[in-house]
Amino acid sequence: MNIVLSIPIERYDGLLNKIKVNSREYILMKNAIVDRDQGVVEIPCEMEMAKQLLEFANFLDPEAAASIEKSIIHNLEIQPST
């Protein structure tokens, strides 16, 4: 399932600075769309990658992890049921 994570710029910046440049998570985050007017970063990804990013963030930046988890839950709530 494709989703879009939406996290505050501050959480994005903090987490991005802690991730190794050659990691999948870093590449995913560098492909994000930054909306400075809204103060958020949107990260389009597959649900599995979002979960991996959440696990990664749990170790590196708990505040970023909380934002990612909230965004995952939001995406699950708005997905049409099949």
N, C-alpha and C positions, 0 to 999 in steps of 0.2 A: 504494500500500500504506500503510495506517495503522500507525503505530508510536507508542511512548511513549518519549521520551528521559528518562532518569533521571540527573540530575547532582547533585553535592554542592551544598548551599546556598551555600557560600562561592564556588564557581565561578559559580553562577547570579547571585549578588549582584554579583560583580565584573564580569561581562559585561554585565548589565543596566544598570549605571551608566555603561557606555561606549557604549551604543546610543542613537541619536537617538529621541526620543519618538514621532515621526511615522512611524517605519519599520515595515515588515511584521514584522521580526524582534522589535521591541519589543512589538508587539501580541501576537504569538505567545507570547512569554515572560511577558507579564502575565496570560495565560490559563492559566498553569501551576498545578499543584496542589502546594502546599508542605506537606511532611510533616516538621515540626520534630522529631518523636520519632525518625524515622529519619535526619534530617539530609540529606534529599534533596528535590529538586524534580522533579516529573514533568510533562513537556511533551508532551501528545498532539498529533500532527501527521502530515501526509503525508510519505512518504520524501523527496520532492523538497524540501519545506520544511526538513526536517532537514539535507539536504545544503547548502542555501543558508545555514542557520544555522551549519553547520560552516565553510563558506568565510569567512563573516563573522567568526567567532570566531578563525580562523587569523590574521587581521590584528590583531584587538583584544586577544585574551586567549588565548595559546597553551595555557595550563593548562585553560581552559574548553573549548577545541577538543579537547584530548586526551580529556576526559570525554565530550564529545558523540560523538566518533568511537568510543570504546569502547561507548557506548550503542547507536549505530547497528549496530555489528558484533554486539552481543548480540541485538538485535532480528532481524537477518538469520538468526542461528543458531537462533532459536526459532520462526521462521515455518514453518508446515507447507509441505512441498514439494508442488508441483502436477504 
